[in-house]
Amino acid sequence: MRKILLQIIIFTFLFIIVFTVNRILMQIGFIPSNLVSDKSEFAQMYLLGIFHDIRFLSVAFLPFLLCAFITLFFSQIKFSSIFKERIFKIYFILSSFYIVCIAFLSLGFSYAKYYYYEIYKSKFDIFMFSLKDDNTKTILDIIYNDYPILKIFVFMFIFGFLCIFINSKILRLKLRAIKLKFPILILLNLILIGSYIVALRGPFKHVAINVQNYSFSEFSVLNDTMLNPIMAFSWAFKQYRQEESFKAISSLKAQELKNKLFDDLYTSPKNIQAEKIHPSVFINLMESFGLNLADFSNEEHNFLGALKSHFEKDFVFKRFLSAYNGTIPSFANLFFISPYQNISTSKFQKTYLDLTPIAVYKKAGYKVIFVSAGNGSWQNVKNYLSVLGVDEIIDENVLMKEYKQAKTSENGYGIADKYLYKKVYELLQKNPHNTLIIGLTISNHPPYKIAQEGLPKLENIPQALLNLLPYDKNKQENIIKAYTYANNEFGKFLDKVKQSSFKDSVIIAATGDHRVREMGIDLNSQKAFAYSVPFYLYIPKILQNNLYYDKNRLGSHKDIFPTLYALSLSNAHYLSVGGRNMLAKPINKKLEFAFNDVVWADNDGVYIGNKGYFFENNNTLKDNNKAFDLDAYHKNFAQFYKELNFYQLAQRLGVAN
């Protein structure tokens, strides 16, 4: 029994070292030294992290504890030496295999935790499970090319052999026999069982460290670094399974929340010009169009390309957040009004969903067309859009048939954006009225395969920007080039539209699906800004009636379609969770907010966790890192908002209580 207990203690200590080294590397890589004024938070991060590791490892080594009690039970029975040797060999082989499995999981998930945070700036979350419906081959290619996979596997196998060696040494130890009186033996075993229960559960609240109470710091990077990667993965998987079962609040609770927050059903104003013109609308969801990189664009470094002049002439909101931090979550929220990001691949994938923007425009007599530079099978979007009533779906396969050169630009996720814009231009030319076109671009997505023609020269890149891109020079340049190319192509498309015969009958809107995820975050000032995307609008003069434009107004994806309904439709009934027309005067203070899955903001400041932070000034989303306490409304708002959002979806799907 003592040898088995030694196995548990020694390997627990060894794997805790692995997880602790992971935290050290994450602290060096992701936590600015001046972020935390109270340095004891770092000690707390490591201490709580060790407790979280112990919780996982105590579960992992439960079979060993069971074996220890079995050996204790049979220790009084005399067996032949041959039988004992066979049992020893079997146990050595099985325990070595089991320990190597835990070693591979510990090391592999530690690496994955580091690189996942590097890209997504988050612990493992539900978004990772949407990757199963993505382009698997391309994802594997990206992982292989961008990360030291072979080195990781080599290190994992070396570590595995080390564990086998240590296990062999432990099991071959010559321990002196100890005889204990029966009452003392019982007492020691009760202490052992009690200690193991404490290890499984934890002696106080934060040692339990579950998904509801893992936050010990106001800074999410410290909370995420503290977590054991395998436990964090299990939470994400559990949430994924729970979302599949789809539980929502009761209708009574929903009405209480509506009374506290806002209603979700509205009617757009009467618009005489829209009734006459029935303008076509193109809404362009652009891959990784985050303002965190655009912030470095200036006269010397033009990362907007041809789009720059349109940003200067048209309507642009920059204090604006994406709904989520992945493409499919933002796409689902924007076009399906669904906080359930996997809806297109879920059991509801064949269920018609009313009150989507697609449904609103269809009821207004519009034709709806989806154009993607990617594959229509991505996330089952093609089939689901058909269920929702989209009239025509054009993806990379259609575009490659129409434009022969498009095939050469294929990068595994789709083709160059210029072919999407070429097709959208043709569609608008043929359908300048009564048509909604939904666009989804691809070029600014790795693996980058960027056409070089027409790009502004990228020389003397600011060092401050390069510091936020922790990669080799070649990848840094590819990220910046892809971003510039995507913006430049959209700008060239707008140039062409504004010179066309249909320029006075189309509205064009654009936003980013999420931030530039490869970029680091300065947590001293970018708690919200790091997740910002622009909301751009081209509106013909004839439709610019009674507009109220405050470029510094706060907003997020929830506000895009209420704005478009007001511009293009008349008296349209629609659903929106907290959205409002960005080009109308504020009428309800509670609607003046921006919401992202990890952070939100209103005119008073930025909110993350249980803290608020003052803005640097009133024309930016950057904060000054000066915290203030929250009242009850602000403290509960994010949770209430998410609950109300899930309720409206459950109600539309017919599964609400």
C-alpha positions in Angstrom: 0.0 0.0 0.0 2.8 2.4 0.9 4.3 2.1 -2.6 1.0 3.0 -4.2 0.6 6.0 -1.9 4.1 7.0 -2.9 3.1 6.8 -6.6 0.1 9.1 -5.9 2.2 11.6 -4.0 5.3 11.7 -6.3 3.4 11.8 -9.6 0.9 14.4 -8.1 4.0 16.5 -7.3 5.5 16.0 -10.7 2.3 16.9 -12.6 1.8 20.0 -10.4 5.3 21.1 -11.5 4.1 20.7 -15.2 1.0 22.9 -14.6 3.0 25.4 -12.6 5.6 25.8 -15.3 2.6 26.4 -17.7 1.4 29.2 -15.4 4.9 30.7 -15.3 5.1 30.8 -19.1 1.7 32.3 -19.3 2.6 35.0 -16.8 5.7 35.8 -18.8 3.8 35.8 -22.1 0.5 37.3 -21.3 0.5 39.3 -18.0 2.1 42.7 -18.0 4.3 43.2 -15.0 2.6 46.5 -14.1 -1.0 45.1 -14.5 -1.5 44.2 -10.8 -0.6 46.6 -8.0 -1.1 44.0 -5.3 1.6 41.4 -6.1 0.0 39.0 -3.6 -2.5 38.2 -6.4 0.3 36.4 -8.2 0.9 34.2 -5.2 -2.8 33.6 -4.9 -2.8 32.6 -8.6 -0.2 30.0 -8.1 -1.6 28.7 -4.8 -5.1 28.4 -6.0 -3.8 26.9 -9.2 -2.0 24.2 -7.2 -5.2 23.5 -5.3 -7.1 23.2 -8.7 -4.4 20.8 -9.9 -4.8 18.7 -6.8 -8.5 18.5 -7.4 -7.9 17.1 -10.9 -5.1 14.8 -9.9 -7.0 13.4 -6.9 -9.7 12.4 -9.3 -7.2 11.0 -11.7 -5.5 8.9 -9.1 -8.7 7.5 -7.5 -8.1 4.1 -9.1 -4.6 4.0 -7.4 -6.2 4.7 -4.1 -8.6 1.8 -4.7 -5.7 -0.5 -5.5 -4.0 0.6 -2.3 -7.0 -0.5 -0.2 -7.2 -3.7 -2.1 -3.5 -4.5 -1.4 -4.1 -3.6 2.3 -7.0 -6.0 2.4 -5.1 -8.9 0.9 -1.8 -8.1 2.7 -2.6 -10.6 5.4 -3.1 -13.5 3.0 0.0 -15.4 2.0 0.5 -15.9 -1.8 3.2 -17.7 -3.7 6.2 -15.7 -4.9 5.4 -16.5 -8.5 1.8 -15.2 -8.1 3.1 -12.1 -6.4 5.6 -11.5 -9.3 2.9 -11.8 -11.9 0.6 -9.4 -10.0 3.6 -7.0 -9.7 4.2 -7.1 -13.5 0.6 -6.7 -14.4 0.3 -3.7 -12.0 3.5 -2.2 -13.2 2.4 -2.4 -16.8 -1.2 -1.0 -16.1 0.0 1.7 -13.7 2.7 2.8 -16.1 0.3 3.0 -19.0 -2.2 4.9 -16.9 0.4 7.4 -15.6 1.7 8.0 -19.1 -1.8 8.8 -20.3 -2.2 11.3 -17.5 1.3 12.7 -18.4 0.3 13.1 -22.0 -2.9 14.8 -21.0 -1.2 17.1 -18.5 1.5 18.2 -20.9 -0.7 18.3 -24.0 -3.4 20.3 -22.4 -0.9 22.7 -20.9 0.5 23.4 -24.3 -3.0 23.7 -25.7 -4.0 26.1 -22.9 -1.0 28.4 -23.7 -1.6 28.5 -27.4 -5.4 28.8 -27.1 -5.0 31.8 -24.8 -2.4 33.3 -27.2 -5.0 33.2 -30.0 -8.4 33.7 -28.3 -7.3 35.5 -25.1 -9.5 33.2 -23.1 -9.5 29.9 -21.1 -10.9 26.9 -22.9 -14.5 27.8 -23.7 -17.5 26.5 -25.7 -16.2 28.2 -28.9 -13.6 25.5 -29.3 -16.3 22.9 -30.0 -17.5 24.8 -33.0 -14.2 23.8 -34.6 -15.4 20.2 -35.1 -17.8 21.5 -37.8 -15.0 23.6 -39.4 -12.5 22.7 -42.1 -10.6 20.0 -40.2 -7.8 19.6 -42.7 -7.0 23.3 -42.9 -7.1 23.6 -39.1 -4.6 20.8 -38.8 -2.4 22.4 -41.4 -2.5 25.7 -39.5 -1.6 23.9 -36.2 1.2 22.0 -37.9 2.7 25.1 -39.7 2.2 27.7 -36.9 3.0 25.7 -33.8 5.9 23.4 -32.7 3.8 20.3 -32.8 6.6 17.9 -33.5 8.7 19.3 -30.7 5.7 19.0 -28.4 5.2 15.3 -29.3 8.8 14.5 -28.9 8.8 16.2 -25.4 5.6 14.4 -24.5 7.2 11.0 -25.3 10.4 11.8 -23.4 8.3 12.9 -20.4 6.3 9.6 -20.8 9.5 7.5 -20.6 10.6 9.5 -17.6 7.3 8.7 -15.9 7.8 4.9 -16.6 11.3 5.1 -15.2 10.1 6.8 -12.0 7.3 4.4 -11.7 9.7 1.5 -11.9 11.9 2.9 -9.3 9.0 3.5 -6.9 7.6 0.0 -7.3 11.0 -1.6 -6.8 11.8 0.2 -3.6 12.7 -2.0 -0.7 10.6 -0.7 2.2 11.0 -1.9 5.7 7.9 -3.7 7.0 5.9 -1.8 9.6 3.5 -3.5 12.0 0.7 -1.3 13.4 -2.0 -2.0 15.9 -5.4 -2.4 14.4 -7.0 0.8 15.9 -4.0 2.9 14.7 -4.3 1.4 11.3 -8.0 2.3 11.1 -7.3 5.8 12.3 -4.6 6.4 9.7 -6.9 5.1 7.0 -9.7 7.4 8.1 -7.2 10.3 8.0 -6.2 9.2 4.5 -9.8 9.1 3.3 -10.6 12.4 4.9 -7.5 14.0 3.3 -8.5 12.6 -0.1 -12.0 14.0 0.3 -10.6 17.4 1.0 -8.3 17.1 -2.0 -11.4 16.2 -4.2 -13.6 19.0 -2.9 -11.3 21.6 -1.2 -11.7 23.0 2.4 -13.1 26.3 1.5 -15.0 28.1 -1.3 -12.3 29.1 -3.7 -10.4 25.8 -3.4 -13.5 24.1 -4.9 -12.8 26.3 -7.9 -15.8 25.5 -10.1 -17.1 27.3 -13.2 -19.3 29.6 -11.0 -16.6 30.8 -8.6 -13.2 30.4 -10.2 -12.6 34.2 -10.4 -10.4 35.4 -7.6 -9.1 38.5 -9.4 -10.7 41.4 -11.3 -8.3 40.5 -14.2 -9.5 37.6 -16.3 -6.0 36.8 -17.5 -5.0 35.9 -13.9 -8.2 33.8 -13.4 -7.6 32.0 -16.7 -3.9 31.4 -16.0 -4.7 29.9 -12.6 -7.1 27.2 -13.9 -6.0 23.6 -14.4 -6.3 23.2 -18.2 -8.0 19.8 -18.1 -10.6 21.0 -15.6 -11.2 24.1 -17.7 -11.7 21.9 -20.8 -14.2 19.7 -18.8 -16.2 22.8 -17.9 -16.3 23.9 -21.5 -17.4 20.5 -22.6 -20.1 20.4 -19.9 -21.4 23.8 -21.1 -21.4 22.6 -24.6 -23.5 19.6 -23.6 -25.8 21.8 -21.6 -26.4 24.2 -24.5 -27.3 21.2 -26.6 -30.1 20.4 -24.1 -31.0 24.1 -24.1 -32.3 25.2 -20.7 -33.8 28.6 -20.5 -35.4 30.8 -17.7 -39.1 30.8 -17.1 -41.5 33.2 -18.8 -42.2 34.8 -15.4 -38.5 35.4 -14.9 -38.2 36.7 -18.4 -40.9 39.3 -17.9 -39.2 40.4 -14.7 -35.9 40.9 -16.6 -37.8 42.8 -19.4 -39.2 45.1 -16.7 -35.7 45.7 -15.3 -33.9 46.0 -18.7 -35.9 46.5 -21.8 -38.5 44.8 -24.1 -37.4 42.8 -27.1 -40.1 43.6 -29.7 -40.1 46.8 -31.7 -41.5 48.5 -34.8 -39.2 50.6 -37.1 -40.4 54.2 -37.9 -42.4 55.1 -41.0 -40.0 55.8 -43.8 -41.6 57.4 -46.9 -38.4 57.4 -48.9 -37.8 53.7 -48.2 -41.3 53.0 -49.2 -40.6 54.6 -52.6 -37.1 53.3 -53.3 -37.1 49.9 -51.5 -33.3 50.1 -51.4 -31.2 47.0 -51.6 -29.0 46.3 -48.6 -25.6 44.7 -48.5 -24.4 43.7 -45.0 -20.8 42.6 -45.0 -19.4 40.6 -42.1 -15.6 40.9 -42.5 -13.2 38.3 -41.1 -11.1 39.6 -38.2 -11.9 43.2 -38.9 -10.8 44.4 -35.5 -10.0 48.0 -34.6 -7.1 46.8 -32.5 -5.0 46.8 -35.6 -6.6 49.7 -37.4 -5.7 51.8 -34.4 -2.1 51.8 -35.8 -3.2 53.1 -39.2 -2.1 56.7 -40.0 -0.7 58.7 -42.9 2.6 56.8 -42.9 1.0 53.3 -42.4 -2.3 52.8 -44.1 -3.7 49.5 -43.0 -7.1 50.4 -44.3 -6.0 50.7 -47.9 -8.7 52.0 -50.2 -11.2 51.8 -47.4 -9.6 54.8 -45.6 -11.3 57.5 -47.8 -14.7 55.9 -47.2 -14.2 55.8 -43.5 -13.5 59.6 -43.7 -16.6 60.4 -45.8 -19.3 58.0 -44.6 -20.8 57.0 -41.3 -18.5 55.0 -39.0 -18.9 54.0 -35.4 -15.7 53.0 -33.7 -16.8 52.7 -30.1 -18.4 49.4 -31.2 -18.1 45.8 -30.0 -18.6 42.5 -31.8 -21.2 40.3 -30.1 -18.8 37.4 -29.7 -15.2 36.6 -30.4 -15.5 33.9 -33.0 -17.0 33.9 -36.5 -19.9 31.5 -36.0 -21.0 32.9 -32.7 -21.1 36.5 -34.1 -22.7 35.2 -37.3 -25.4 33.4 -35.4 -26.1 36.4 -33.1 -26.2 38.9 -36.0 -28.3 37.0 -38.6 -30.3 34.5 -36.4 -30.5 36.6 -33.2 -29.2 33.4 -31.5 -26.8 33.4 -28.5 -26.7 29.6 -29.1 -23.7 29.6 -31.5 -24.2 26.0 -32.6 -27.8 26.4 -33.7 -27.0 25.6 -37.4 -25.4 22.2 -36.4 -27.7 21.4 -33.5 -30.9 19.4 -33.3 -32.7 22.7 -34.3 -30.9 22.9 -37.6 -34.1 22.0 -39.5 -36.4 24.2 -37.4 -37.6 27.4 -39.0 -36.7 30.4 -36.8 -39.0 33.4 -37.1 -38.1 37.1 -36.4 -34.6 36.8 -37.9 -33.4 39.7 -40.1 -33.9 37.3 -42.9 -37.6 36.8 -41.9 -38.1 40.6 -41.5 -36.8 41.4 -44.9 -38.7 38.5 -46.5 -41.9 39.7 -45.0 -41.1 43.2 -46.5 -41.0 41.6 -49.9 -37.2 41.3 -50.2 -35.2 38.7 -51.9 -32.4 37.4 -49.7 -29.0 36.2 -51.0 -26.1 34.9 -49.1 -22.6 35.2 -50.6 -19.6 33.7 -48.9 -16.0 33.5 -50.0 -15.9 30.3 -48.0 -17.6 26.9 -48.3 -21.3 26.7 -47.8 -20.9 23.5 -45.8 -19.0 25.4 -43.1 -21.0 25.0 -39.8 -23.9 23.7 -42.0 -24.7 27.3 -42.8 -25.9 26.6 -46.4 -28.5 24.2 -45.3 -29.6 26.2 -42.3 -30.0 29.4 -44.3 -32.2 27.5 -46.7 -34.4 26.4 -43.8 -34.7 30.1 -42.8 -35.8 31.1 -46.3 -32.7 32.5 -48.0 -33.5 32.5 -51.7 -30.0 32.1 -53.2 -26.7 30.8 -51.7 -23.4 31.5 -53.4 -20.2 30.1 -51.9 -16.7 29.5 -53.1 -17.7 26.6 -55.3 -20.1 28.8 -57.3 -17.5 31.7 -57.4 -14.7 29.4 -58.6 -17.0 28.2 -61.5 -17.8 31.8 -62.5 -14.3 33.2 -62.0 -11.6 30.8 -63.2 -8.8 32.6 -61.5 -10.4 32.3 -58.1 -9.2 28.7 -57.6 -5.6 29.9 -57.4 -6.4 32.0 -54.3 -8.0 29.2 -52.3 -6.5 28.9 -48.8 -8.4 26.0 -47.3 -11.1 28.3 -45.8 -12.1 30.0 -49.0 -11.0 32.2 -51.9 -9.9 35.8 -52.1 -12.4 38.5 -51.1 -12.1 40.3 -54.4 -14.2 37.6 -56.1 -16.9 37.9 -53.5 -17.1 41.7 -54.1 -17.1 41.1 -57.9 -20.2 38.9 -57.4 -21.9 41.2 -55.0 -21.4 44.1 -57.4 -23.1 42.1 -60.2 -26.0 41.2 -57.9 -26.6 44.8 -56.9 -26.4 45.8 -60.5 -29.1 43.3 -61.3 -31.1 43.8 -58.1 -30.8 47.5 -57.0 -34.1 47.3 -55.1 -35.8 44.9 -52.7 -32.8 42.7 -52.1 -30.8 41.9 -49.0 -27.3 40.5 -49.5 -25.4 38.9 -46.6 -21.7 38.7 -47.2 -19.0 36.8 -45.3 -15.4 37.4 -46.2 -12.4 35.0 -45.7 -9.1 36.5 -46.8 -8.1 37.8 -43.4 -8.2 34.3 -42.0 -5.1 32.0 -41.6 -3.5 30.3 -43.4 -2.9 33.6 -45.2 -2.6 33.5 -49.0 -2.6 37.1 -50.0 -2.6 38.7 -53.4 0.0 41.4 -53.5 -1.3 43.6 -56.3 -2.5 47.1 -55.3 -1.5 46.8 -51.7 -0.1 49.9 -50.0 3.6 49.6 -49.2 4.1 48.2 -45.7 7.4 49.6 -44.5 8.8 50.6 -41.1 5.9 48.9 -39.2 5.5 50.5 -35.8 7.4 48.6 -33.2 4.4 49.0 -30.8 2.3 47.0 -33.3 5.0 44.3 -33.8 5.2 43.9 -30.0 1.6 42.9 -29.9 2.2 40.2 -32.6 4.4 37.6 -30.8 5.5 35.7 -33.9 8.3 35.5 -36.3 8.8 38.4 -38.9 7.2 36.4 -41.7 4.0 35.7 -39.8 3.8 39.3 -38.5 4.0 40.6 -42.1 1.4 38.1 -43.3 -1.1 39.1 -40.6 -0.7 42.8 -41.4 -0.8 42.2 -45.2 -4.0 40.0 -45.0 -5.7 42.7 -42.8 -4.7 45.5 -45.3 -5.7 43.4 -48.3 -9.2 42.7 -46.9 -9.8 46.3 -46.2 -8.3 47.5 -49.5 -10.6 45.1 -51.5 -13.7 46.3 -49.7 -12.6 49.9 -50.3 -12.1 49.2 -54.0 -15.6 47.7 -54.1 -17.1 50.8 -52.5 -15.2 53.0 -55.1 -16.9 51.1 -57.8 -20.4 51.2 -56.2 -20.2 55.0 -55.7 -19.5 55.4 -59.4 -22.3 53.1 -60.5 -25.8 53.7 -61.8 -27.3 52.1 -58.7 -25.4 54.1 -56.1 -28.5 56.0 -55.0 -30.6 52.8 -54.3 -28.3 50.7 -52.2 -27.2 50.8 -48.6 -24.0 49.1 -47.6 -23.1 48.2 -44.0 -20.0 46.4 -42.8 -18.6 45.2 -39.5 -16.0 42.7 -38.2 -16.9 39.3 -36.8 -14.3 39.7 -34.1 -11.0 41.3 -33.1 -7.7 40.5 -34.7 -7.1 37.5 -32.5 -3.4 37.1 -33.1 -2.8 40.5 -31.4 -1.9 40.8 -27.7 -4.0 42.8 -25.3 -2.8 45.7 -23.2 -4.9 45.0 -20.1 -4.1 48.4 -18.7 -6.2 50.2 -21.3 -7.8 47.7 -23.7 -10.3 45.7 -21.6 -13.0 46.6 -24.1 -11.1 48.2 -26.9 -9.3 45.0 -27.7 -12.7 43.5 -28.8 -13.8 46.5 -30.8 -14.8 46.3 -34.5 -16.2 49.2 -36.7 -19.7 49.6 -37.9 -19.5 51.3 -41.3 -22.5 52.6 -43.3 -22.8 54.0 -46.8 -26.2 55.6 -47.2 -27.3 57.4 -50.4 -28.1 61.1 -49.8 -31.8 60.6 -50.7 -32.2 58.2 -47.7 -30.3 60.5 -45.3 -33.5 61.9 -43.7 -33.6 63.1 -40.1 -30.4 61.3 -39.2 -28.7 61.9 -35.8 -25.0 61.0 -36.1 -22.8 60.9 -33.1 -19.6 59.0 -34.2 -18.7 58.5 -30.5 -21.9 56.7 -29.7 -21.5 53.3 -28.1 -22.9 50.3 -29.9 -22.4 46.6 -30.8 -23.7 44.0 -33.2 -27.2 44.1 -31.6 -27.6 47.6 -33.0 -26.9 46.9 -36.7 -30.2 45.6 -37.9 -32.4 48.1 -36.0 -30.4 50.8 -37.8 -30.8 49.1 -41.2 -34.5 48.5 -40.6 -35.0 52.2 -39.9 -33.0 53.2 -43.1 -34.5 50.6 -45.6 -37.9 49.5 -44.3 -41.1 51.2 -43.0 -43.1 50.1 -40.0 -41.3 46.8 -39.9 -41.9 44.6 -36.8 -38.7 43.1 -35.5 -36.9 41.5 -32.5 -33.8 42.9 -30.9 -32.3 42.3 -27.5 -31.2 45.8 -26.4 -30.6 47.1 -30.0 -31.6 50.5 -31.3 -31.2 52.7 -34.3 -27.6 54.2 -34.1 -28.7 57.1 -36.3 -31.6 58.2 -34.2 -31.5 60.4 -31.1 -31.3 58.4 -27.8 -34.7 57.9 -26.3 -33.9 55.2 -23.6 -30.7 55.4 -21.5 -30.8 51.7 -20.8 -30.3 51.0 -24.6 -27.1 53.1 -24.7 -24.7 50.3 -24.2 -22.3 47.9 -26.1 -22.2 44.2 -25.3 -19.6 41.6 -26.0 -19.6 38.1 -24.5 -16.6 38.9 -22.2 -17.0 42.7 -21.6 -19.7 45.4 -21.9 -19.8 49.2 -21.7 -22.2 52.1 -21.3 -21.6 55.8 -21.1 -20.2 55.5 -17.6 -17.4 53.0 -18.3 -16.3 49.5 -19.1 -17.5 46.5 -17.2 -15.7 43.2 -16.8 -16.3 40.8 -13.9 -17.5 42.7 -10.8 -15.5 45.9 -11.6 -16.1 49.0 -13.7 -13.3 51.1 -15.3 -13.5 54.7 -16.4 -12.9 55.6 -20.1 -9.6 57.2 -21.1 -11.9 59.8 -22.7 -15.3 60.0 -24.3 -14.3 59.2 -27.9 -12.6 55.9 -27.3 -13.3 52.5 -25.8 -9.9 52.5 -24.1 -10.0 52.7 -20.3 -7.6 54.4 -17.8 -7.4 51.3 -15.6 -9.1 53.2 -12.7 -11.6 50.9 -11.2 -14.9 51.7 -9.5 -17.5 49.6 -7.6 -20.7 48.6 -9.3 -24.3 49.2 -8.2 -26.7 46.2 -8.3 -28.0 47.0 -11.8 -24.5 47.0 -13.4 -23.3 44.1 -11.3 -26.1 41.8 -12.6 -26.6 43.3 -16.0 -24.4 40.9 -18.0 -26.0 37.8 -16.5 -29.5 39.2 -16.9 -28.8 40.1 -20.5 -27.6 36.6 -21.4 -30.6 35.0 -19.6 -33.0 37.2 -21.5 -31.2 36.6 -24.8 -31.4 32.8 -24.3 -35.1 33.0 -23.3 -36.1 34.9 -26.5 -34.4 32.2 -28.6 -36.0 29.3 -26.6 -39.4 31.0 -27.0 -38.9 31.3 -30.8 -37.8 27.6 -30.9 -40.9 26.6 -28.9 -38.9 25.1 -26.0 -39.4 27.9 -23.4 -41.1 27.0 -20.1 
